[in-house]
Amino acid sequence: MKEKVLDTIKKYNLIEDGDKLVLAVSGGPDSMSMLNILNELKNDKVINFEISVAHVNHMIREEAKEDEEYVKEYCSQKNIHFYSKSIDVQKLANNNKVGTEEAGRYARYEFFDEILKITESNKVVVAHNKNDKAETIIMNIMRGSGIIGLKGIEPKKGKYIRPLIECERFEIEDYCKKEKLNPKIDKTNFENVYTRNKIRNIVIPYVKKEFNPNIIETLNRLSELVVDEENYIIKQVERIYKEILISENEKEIIIDLKSFNKQEKVIKSRIILYTITRLFGTSKEIAKVHIDDIIKLCKNNIGNKFLTPNKNIKILVRNHKIYFIKEI
């Protein structure tokens, strides 16, 4: 598996000479395999990089402190810098009126950013694998996320990299046994409370038994096809955006209305998302209903509309131009 991870690193250019990495390690099979392999690759000097470990205690399970001590002890033995933080995720979820999964994810990534700064590192390494990717694709299908959702989890996105993304869970478990890592098992993974657990423990085993025993591999191949097509569409959107762009600054983007209205609907939708992303850094809160409203607004050649719950995006159509305005 070590060779497979190295191949993935090279294939997607995940780690380069001089990188300083923060590894997100829970103590489970995935993250411990990742830590063990990257530590060996570092010591082999296949690539010259440094590693630190970040661990978050979510304070949900009784065994959480044991998990923390386990990771800490491993790092101590291997002379790896270890950082940990205890966060009451359930309290955080209640205070912010969000799900426990979402609150935990937010807490983890906020802590990872904190350790990035402390260690002056440039990348965060997370242990998502091939099964996680397949589960994410199924979740996205059920949410109706469209073609982009079929990409699943990407090997690299911004500062986050995933060197285990081409390894299946059974390979990881076998590696742990072979290396005698004795990782900690999160028993909540077997509780069918969260959506991902239901997909992992109910949906995928059922599909494997009744329809396709290779569903994990099939969904990952689907993802690769989607990524290729998505990359092509992105190039076309970027090209058309440049052609119809009138002006752009950090507070406002103006594009030509007539040229926009000539585009196919799929390109119109992508240009709207691309423009909003350039202005705000994300288009996360923009739903299909918002896109349809903007397209209708442009077709009528006049009007304005505020988008997103906090009303910070204003779309204005006038004088044959479309204005995307950042409202502060």
Long-range contacts (C-beta under 8 A, 24 or more apart in sequence): 1-33, 1-37, 1-167, 1-171, 1-172, 1-174, 1-175, 2-37, 2-40, 2-41, 4-166, 4-167, 4-171, 5-34, 5-37, 5-38, 5-41, 5-163, 5-164, 5-167, 6-41, 6-46, 7-166, 8-155, 8-163, 8-164, 8-165, 8-166, 8-167, 9-41, 9-47, 9-163, 11-155, 12-155, 12-156, 12-161, 13-156, 14-155, 14-156, 14-161, 14-162, 14-163, 15-47, 15-49, 15-123, 15-161, 15-163, 16-47, 16-49, 17-47, 17-48, 17-49, 18-48, 18-49, 19-47, 19-49, 19-50, 19-121, 19-122, 19-123, 20-49, 20-50, 20-51, 20-52, 20-119, 20-120, 20-121, 20-122, 20-123, 21-49, 21-50, 21-51, 21-52, 21-121, 21-122, 21-123, 21-124, 21-125, 22-51, 22-52, 22-53, 22-54, 22-112, 22-115, 22-116, 22-119, 22-121, 22-123, 22-124, 22-125, 23-51, 23-52, 23-53, 23-54, 23-124, 23-125, 24-54, 24-55, 24-108, 24-112, 24-124, 24-125, 24-126, 24-127, 25-53, 25-54, 25-55, 25-71, 25-127, 26-55, 26-56, 26-67, 26-71, 26-127, 26-184, 26-186, 27-55, 27-67, 27-68, 27-70, 27-71, 27-183, 27-184, 28-67, 28-127, 28-183, 28-184, 28-185, 28-186, 29-169, 29-172, 29-173, 29-176, 29-181, 29-183, 29-185, 30-127, 30-128, 30-129, 30-132, 30-164, 30-169, 30-172, 31-126, 31-127, 31-183, 32-71, 32-74, 32-176, 32-181, 32-183, 33-127, 33-164, 33-167, 33-172, 33-175, 33-176, 33-179, 33-181, 33-183, 34-125, 34-127, 34-163, 34-164, 35-74, 35-80, 36-179, 36-181, 37-163, 37-175, 38-125, 38-163, 39-78, 39-80, 50-121, 51-80, 51-81, 51-125, 52-80, 52-81, 52-82, 52-83, 52-115, 52-119, 52-121, 53-80, 53-81, 53-82, 53-83, 54-83, 54-84, 54-111, 54-112, 54-115, 54-124, 55-82, 55-83, 55-84, 55-85, 56-84, 56-85, 56-86, 56-87, 56-104, 56-107, 56-108, 56-111, 57-84, 57-85, 57-86, 57-87, 58-87, 58-89, 58-104, 58-107, 59-86, 59-87, 59-88, 59-89, 59-90, 60-89, 60-90, 60-100, 60-188, 61-186, 61-187, 61-188, 63-184, 63-187, 66-184, 67-184, 67-186, 70-184, 81-119, 83-115, 83-118, 83-119, 85-111, 87-111, 100-194, 101-194, 101-196, 116-159, 122-159, 123-159, 123-160, 123-161, 124-159, 124-160, 124-161, 125-160, 125-161, 125-162, 125-163, 126-160, 126-161, 126-162, 127-162, 127-164, 128-153, 128-162, 128-164, 128-165, 129-164, 129-165, 129-167, 129-168, 129-169, 129-172, 130-165, 130-166, 130-167, 130-168, 130-169, 130-216, 130-217, 130-220, 131-168, 131-169, 131-200, 131-204, 131-216, 133-165, 133-219, 133-220, 133-223, 134-204, 134-215, 134-216, 134-219, 134-220, 135-196, 135-199, 135-200, 135-204, 137-219, 137-222, 137-223, 138-199, 138-203, 138-204, 138-219, 139-195, 139-196, 139-199, 146-288, 147-226, 147-229, 147-230, 148-230, 150-222, 150-223, 150-226, 151-223, 151-226, 151-227, 151-230, 152-219, 152-220, 152-223, 154-227, 168-216, 233-266, 233-270, 234-270, 236-267, 237-267, 237-270, 237-271, 237-274, 238-274, 240-267, 240-271, 241-271, 241-274, 241-275, 244-271, 246-321, 248-278, 250-279, 250-326, 251-325, 251-326, 251-328, 252-279, 252-323, 252-324, 252-325, 252-326, 253-278, 253-279, 253-323, 253-324, 254-321, 254-322, 254-323, 254-324, 255-321, 255-322, 255-324, 256-320, 256-321, 256-322, 257-298, 257-301, 257-317, 257-320, 257-321, 257-322, 258-320, 260-298, 260-322, 261-298, 261-299, 265-295, 268-295, 268-298, 269-295, 275-324, 276-313, 276-324, 279-313, 279-324, 279-326, 280-312, 280-313, 280-326, 285-309, 298-322
